[in-house]
Amino acid sequence: MTLTGRFVALLALGVVPIVLLGRTPAMATAVLGLWVLAALALGILDLSLAGSPRRVALTRSLPTRVRLGESVTSDLYLTNTGTRRLNMVVRDAWQPSAGAGNNRTRLALPPGERRLVSLQLTPTRRGERRVDRVTVRSFGPLGLWARQATLQAPGQIRVLPPFTARKHLPSRITRLKELDGRTSLMVRGQGTEFDSLREYVRGDDVRSIDWRATARHNDVMVRTWRPERDRRVVVLIDSGRTSAARVDDEPRLDTAFEASLLLAALASTAGDHVDFIAYDRRVRGRVQGAQGAELLSRMVDTMALIEPELIETDWAAVPAQVRAVTSRQALVVLITSIDAAGASSALLPVLPQLTRRHTVIVASVTDPTTLAATHERGNREEVYRAAAAERALLDVARVSAAIRRQGAEVVTGSPADLPPALADRYIALKAAGRL
């Protein structure tokens, strides 16, 4: 049972008869008592005439997945199984991060009828956004008192990474097609494999002539080549404490997801096999053996539930994680933070174990405000800030140089620039025959 503002206003109106009739304190007390009793009687009568909220049957319909930043509609069907008309307010108790906005709806529900309450959800965080209960408050005809019940109506929606970096995918696929020989010819070299035979045209390298095929066709035939396919790409994301830092109002982990998804989509288009691991001291997510659309679907499903862990990453166990995925030569992409030498001290000793067998890329997001701070020197405070920013950039450059000395590649960029930069480095390695 709940009291409404109307009941409070009714009690407050008791001041009027007290002023008009309460000439003595005794009369004022009697008038007040009678007014309160009358208000309580009206309230009890109103409550007895209100329909029972527990006679409401709930059915929920909502999509299972949505990308972060997009909106979906949650439909809640309410059926009055009682014999009284329900004048009620319904509160659909979604988590705040589900972005439900105003989740209270007033409606009238006659006996035996059904109503639909639609709620637009715009989630603000990845992961599982849940709702367990719906609160129904049923008012009497006077609107003084109300019956209230909280009913079970569970539901959940999985919020996937937004994958805003997919806008870079068409241009990178075009470059891959050019590299693959669909729009330009390839010559034989390291990292290429035989593609097809075609007739010789002026300007072709005579070393590409296939003399046996020429003898069979009575025409000069040349071999064409394309970059090797069916290579392995292992993407390992550091989900330790450094991934929780926010850069340009986005967690490092989310930027790592964007870069991983773009690289996976690109490598899958190129015919390579992509494996994904999120790791700190244990595996937080793993995707293996998927190709094409299934690969991205499984990756975003896995990423949706991964959150940064406030612990140090165990880099000494990373080579074993890579060996568990593949024993062949592969492109290993480590997405982590290289902002400070102290934070990277555990990574550097591990790199030689990986670079002996694999091609390794270490990718890290950089803060664009740090670079901008180096150009602002208008007053003493800005000069000190610029000096600190220069020091931070020198630390990144020093760690990057140490990584290159271990035989690995380094890719850095802002949250908006890192995904396409990593894709460009993959294409460059593909073109150089290093995969």
C-alpha positions in Angstrom: 0.0 0.0 0.0 1.2 3.5 -0.8 -0.1 7.0 -0.2 -0.5 9.5 -3.0 -0.1 13.3 -3.1 -3.9 13.6 -3.2 -4.2 12.1 0.3 -1.6 14.5 1.6 -3.4 17.4 0.0 -6.7 16.1 1.5 -5.1 16.1 5.0 -3.7 19.6 4.4 -7.2 20.9 3.5 -8.2 20.1 7.1 -6.7 23.4 8.1 -9.8 25.1 6.6 -12.4 23.6 8.9 -10.1 24.0 11.8 -9.8 27.8 11.2 -13.5 28.2 10.5 -14.9 26.0 13.3 -12.1 25.6 15.9 -12.9 28.6 18.1 -11.4 26.9 21.1 -8.5 24.4 21.4 -10.8 21.6 22.3 -13.0 22.3 19.2 -9.9 22.5 17.0 -8.7 19.1 18.2 -12.1 17.6 17.7 -12.4 19.0 14.2 -8.9 17.8 13.4 -9.7 14.3 14.6 -12.9 14.1 12.6 -11.1 15.3 9.5 -8.3 12.7 9.9 -10.8 10.0 10.5 -12.8 11.0 7.4 -9.6 11.1 5.3 -8.6 7.6 6.6 -12.1 6.3 5.8 -12.0 7.7 2.3 -8.5 6.2 1.9 -9.6 2.8 3.0 -12.6 2.9 0.7 -10.4 4.0 -2.2 -7.9 1.2 -1.5 -10.7 -1.5 -1.3 -12.0 -0.4 -4.7 -8.5 -0.5 -6.4 -7.8 -3.5 -8.5 -5.2 -6.0 -7.4 -1.8 -5.4 -9.1 -1.0 -9.1 -8.6 -3.8 -9.9 -11.1 -1.6 -8.5 -13.9 0.1 -11.1 -16.1 3.4 -10.0 -17.8 5.0 -11.1 -21.0 8.2 -9.5 -22.3 9.6 -9.3 -25.8 12.9 -7.8 -26.7 15.9 -8.5 -29.0 18.8 -10.5 -27.7 21.6 -8.2 -29.0 22.3 -4.6 -29.7 25.5 -2.7 -30.6 26.7 -0.1 -28.1 25.3 3.3 -29.0 22.3 1.9 -30.9 18.7 1.9 -29.7 16.2 -1.0 -29.4 12.7 -1.3 -28.2 11.6 -3.4 -25.2 8.0 -4.5 -25.4 6.2 -5.4 -22.2 2.6 -6.9 -22.5 0.3 -6.6 -19.5 -2.9 -8.6 -19.2 -5.6 -7.9 -16.6 -6.7 -11.3 -15.4 -8.9 -9.9 -12.6 -12.5 -8.5 -12.6 -11.7 -4.9 -11.8 -10.4 -2.1 -14.0 -6.8 -1.2 -13.2 -5.7 2.4 -13.2 -2.0 2.0 -12.7 1.5 3.2 -13.1 4.0 0.6 -14.4 7.7 0.9 -13.7 10.0 -1.3 -15.8 13.1 -1.6 -13.6 16.0 -1.8 -16.1 19.5 -1.2 -14.9 20.5 2.4 -15.3 23.2 1.6 -17.9 20.5 0.1 -20.1 19.5 3.7 -20.9 15.8 3.2 -20.4 15.2 6.9 -19.6 11.7 7.6 -18.3 10.6 4.0 -17.4 7.3 4.9 -15.7 4.1 4.5 -17.8 0.5 5.4 -16.7 -2.3 3.4 -18.3 -5.8 2.0 -17.7 -6.4 -1.7 -18.2 -10.0 -3.0 -18.2 -10.7 -6.6 -17.1 -9.6 -9.3 -19.6 -7.7 -6.9 -21.9 -4.1 -6.5 -22.7 -1.9 -3.4 -23.2 1.6 -2.9 -24.6 4.2 -0.8 -22.9 7.1 0.0 -25.2 10.4 1.3 -23.8 13.3 2.6 -25.9 16.7 1.4 -24.6 20.0 3.1 -25.5 22.7 1.2 -23.5 25.7 3.1 -22.3 27.9 0.1 -21.5 28.9 -3.2 -23.0 27.8 -6.5 -21.4 24.6 -8.0 -20.2 22.0 -5.5 -19.3 19.3 -7.1 -17.2 15.8 -6.5 -15.9 14.2 -8.7 -13.2 11.2 -6.9 -11.9 8.3 -4.8 -12.9 6.5 -2.6 -10.3 2.8 -2.1 -10.7 0.9 0.5 -8.6 -2.9 0.3 -8.9 -4.9 3.4 -7.8 -8.5 3.5 -6.5 -11.1 5.8 -8.2 -10.3 8.7 -5.8 -6.5 8.3 -6.3 -5.9 8.6 -2.6 -4.3 5.3 -1.7 -2.8 2.7 -4.0 -1.9 -1.0 -4.0 1.6 -1.8 -5.1 3.3 -5.1 -6.1 6.6 -6.0 -7.6 6.3 -8.8 -10.2 8.9 -11.0 -11.8 9.5 -10.4 -15.5 13.1 -11.3 -16.2 14.8 -10.3 -19.4 18.3 -9.4 -20.7 20.0 -8.0 -23.7 23.6 -8.3 -24.7 25.3 -5.1 -25.6 28.0 -5.7 -28.2 31.0 -3.5 -29.0 30.0 -0.8 -31.5 32.7 -1.7 -34.1 32.9 1.9 -35.4 36.1 1.0 -37.1 34.2 -0.9 -39.7 34.0 2.3 -41.8 37.7 1.7 -42.6 37.1 -1.8 -43.9 36.0 -1.2 -47.5 39.1 0.8 -48.4 41.4 -1.8 -46.8 39.7 -4.6 -48.6 40.2 -2.7 -51.9 44.0 -2.5 -51.1 43.9 -6.3 -50.4 42.3 -7.0 -53.7 45.0 -5.0 -55.5 47.6 -6.9 -53.5 45.9 -10.2 -54.3 46.2 -9.6 -58.0 42.5 -9.1 -58.7 43.2 -5.6 -60.0 47.0 -5.7 -60.5 49.4 -8.5 -61.4 51.7 -10.1 -58.8 55.3 -11.3 -59.4 56.8 -14.2 -57.6 58.5 -13.5 -54.3 58.7 -14.3 -50.6 55.3 -14.8 -49.1 53.5 -15.6 -52.4 52.0 -18.7 -53.8 51.0 -19.9 -57.3 47.6 -18.5 -58.5 46.9 -19.2 -62.1 48.2 -19.3 -65.7 47.4 -16.8 -68.4 48.7 -15.7 -71.8 51.8 -13.7 -72.0 51.4 -10.0 -72.7 54.1 -7.4 -73.5 55.8 -6.2 -70.3 55.5 -9.5 -68.3 58.6 -10.8 -66.6 60.1 -13.5 -68.8 61.1 -15.4 -65.7 57.4 -16.0 -65.1 57.0 -18.0 -68.3 55.9 -21.6 -67.7 57.6 -23.5 -70.6 55.7 -26.7 -70.0 52.3 -24.9 -70.1 53.6 -23.0 -73.2 54.3 -26.3 -75.0 50.9 -27.7 -74.1 48.9 -24.6 -75.3 51.1 -23.7 -78.3 51.1 -20.2 -76.8 53.4 -18.4 -74.4 51.9 -18.8 -70.9 53.0 -17.1 -67.7 52.4 -17.9 -64.0 50.7 -15.4 -61.8 51.2 -15.2 -58.0 49.3 -14.0 -55.0 50.1 -13.5 -51.4 50.0 -16.8 -49.4 46.7 -17.6 -47.8 45.7 -19.8 -44.9 48.2 -18.0 -42.6 47.5 -17.8 -38.9 46.8 -14.5 -37.1 46.7 -14.6 -33.3 45.3 -11.5 -31.6 46.0 -11.3 -27.9 44.5 -8.5 -25.9 45.9 -7.5 -22.5 42.9 -7.3 -20.2 44.9 -6.4 -17.1 44.8 -3.2 -15.1 46.3 -0.9 -17.8 43.4 -1.7 -20.1 41.0 0.0 -17.6 42.5 3.5 -18.2 40.3 5.8 -20.3 41.9 7.5 -23.3 39.9 10.1 -25.1 36.8 9.1 -23.1 37.1 5.5 -24.1 38.7 2.6 -22.1 41.8 1.2 -23.6 40.1 -2.2 -23.7 37.4 -0.9 -26.0 40.0 0.5 -28.4 41.7 -2.8 -28.4 38.4 -4.5 -29.3 37.9 -2.1 -32.2 41.4 -2.7 -33.6 40.9 -6.5 -33.2 37.6 -6.6 -35.0 38.9 -4.6 -37.9 42.1 -6.7 -38.2 40.0 -9.9 -37.9 37.6 -8.8 -40.6 40.4 -7.9 -42.9 42.5 -11.0 -42.4 39.4 -13.2 -42.8 38.7 -11.5 -46.1 42.3 -12.2 -47.1 41.8 -16.0 -46.4 43.8 -16.1 -43.2 42.7 -17.8 -40.0 42.2 -15.5 -37.0 42.3 -16.6 -33.3 41.4 -14.2 -30.5 42.5 -14.3 -26.9 41.8 -11.9 -24.0 44.2 -12.6 -21.2 45.7 -11.2 -17.9 46.4 -14.0 -15.5 43.8 -16.3 -17.0 41.9 -16.4 -20.2 38.9 -14.1 -20.1 37.8 -14.8 -23.6 38.8 -17.1 -26.5 37.6 -17.5 -30.1 39.2 -20.2 -32.3 38.3 -22.1 -35.5 35.8 -19.5 -36.9 35.8 -18.0 -40.3 33.9 -15.3 -42.1 30.7 -13.8 -40.6 30.9 -16.5 -37.8 34.3 -15.1 -36.7 33.1 -11.6 -36.1 29.8 -12.8 -34.5 31.7 -15.0 -32.0 34.2 -12.3 -31.3 31.7 -9.5 -30.5 29.7 -12.0 -28.3 32.9 -12.9 -26.4 34.1 -9.3 -26.1 30.7 -8.1 -24.8 31.3 -9.8 -21.4 35.0 -8.9 -20.9 35.8 -6.2 -18.4 39.3 -4.9 -17.3 40.8 -6.7 -14.4 42.7 -4.6 -11.8 45.6 -7.0 -11.7 49.0 -7.2 -13.4 49.2 -9.3 -16.6 51.3 -12.5 -16.5 53.3 -12.0 -19.6 55.5 -15.0 -18.9 52.5 -17.3 -19.7 51.7 -15.6 -23.0 54.1 -17.7 -25.2 52.3 -20.8 -23.9 48.9 -19.3 -24.8 50.1 -18.7 -28.3 51.6 -22.2 -28.6 48.2 -23.6 -27.5 46.7 -21.9 -30.5 49.2 -22.8 -33.2 52.6 -24.4 -33.5 53.1 -22.9 -37.0 54.6 -19.6 -37.9 51.9 -16.9 -37.3 51.4 -13.2 -37.0 51.0 -12.5 -33.3 49.4 -9.2 -32.4 49.7 -8.1 -28.8 47.5 -5.1 -27.9 48.6 -3.6 -24.6 50.0 -0.4 -23.1 53.6 0.7 -23.6 53.3 4.1 -22.0 56.0 3.5 -19.4 59.1 1.4 -19.1 57.9 0.1 -15.7 54.6 -1.2 -17.1 56.4 -2.9 -20.0 59.2 -4.5 -18.0 57.4 -7.8 -17.9 56.7 -7.8 -21.7 60.2 -7.2 -23.0 61.8 -10.4 -21.7 59.0 -12.4 -23.3 59.2 -11.0 -26.8 62.3 -13.1 -27.9 60.4 -16.3 -27.3 57.7 -15.1 -29.7 59.9 -13.4 -32.4 62.0 -16.5 -32.8 59.1 -18.3 -34.5 56.5 -15.6 -35.3 56.1 -12.2 -36.7 55.0 -10.0 -33.8 53.3 -6.7 -33.6 52.8 -4.8 -30.4 50.0 -2.3 -30.7 49.2 0.4 -28.1 46.8 3.3 -27.9 48.3 6.8 -27.2 46.5 9.8 -25.6 46.0 12.6 -28.2 45.8 15.1 -25.4 49.4 14.3 -24.5 50.6 15.3 -28.0 48.4 18.4 -27.9 49.8 19.5 -24.6 53.3 19.7 -26.0 52.2 22.6 -28.2 50.6 24.7 -25.5 53.2 26.8 -23.7 51.3 30.1 -23.1 51.9 30.3 -19.4 53.9 28.6 -16.7 51.3 26.0 -15.9 51.2 25.0 -19.6 55.0 24.9 -19.8 55.1 22.4 -17.0 52.3 20.4 -18.6 54.2 20.4 -21.9 57.3 19.2 -20.2 55.4 16.3 -18.6 53.9 15.4 -22.0 57.2 15.4 -23.7 58.5 13.1 -21.0 55.6 10.7 -21.5 56.2 10.7 -25.3 59.9 10.0 -24.7 58.9 7.0 -22.5 56.8 5.7 -25.3 59.6 6.1 -27.8 62.1 4.4 -25.5 59.8 1.4 -25.0 59.1 1.2 -28.7 62.8 1.2 -29.5 63.3 -1.6 -27.0 60.5 -3.7 -28.6 62.0 -3.2 -32.1 65.4 -4.3 -30.8 63.7 -7.6 -29.8 62.5 -8.0 -33.4 58.9 -7.0 -33.1 56.9 -4.3 -34.9 55.3 -1.4 -33.0 52.0 0.3 -33.9 50.7 3.3 -31.9 47.9 5.7 -32.4 45.0 7.5 -30.9 41.7 5.6 -30.3 40.5 6.7 -33.7 43.8 6.0 -35.5 45.0 2.8 -34.0 42.5 0.4 -35.7 43.3 1.6 -39.3 47.0 1.8 -38.5 47.1 -1.8 -37.4 45.2 -2.8 -40.5 47.7 -0.9 -42.7 50.6 -2.7 -41.0 49.0 -6.0 -41.7 48.7 -5.1 -45.3 52.3 -3.9 -45.5 53.5 -7.2 -44.0 51.3 -9.1 -46.4 52.8 -7.1 -49.3 56.4 -7.7 -48.0 55.8 -11.5 -47.8 56.5 -11.6 -44.1 53.4 -13.6 -43.2 
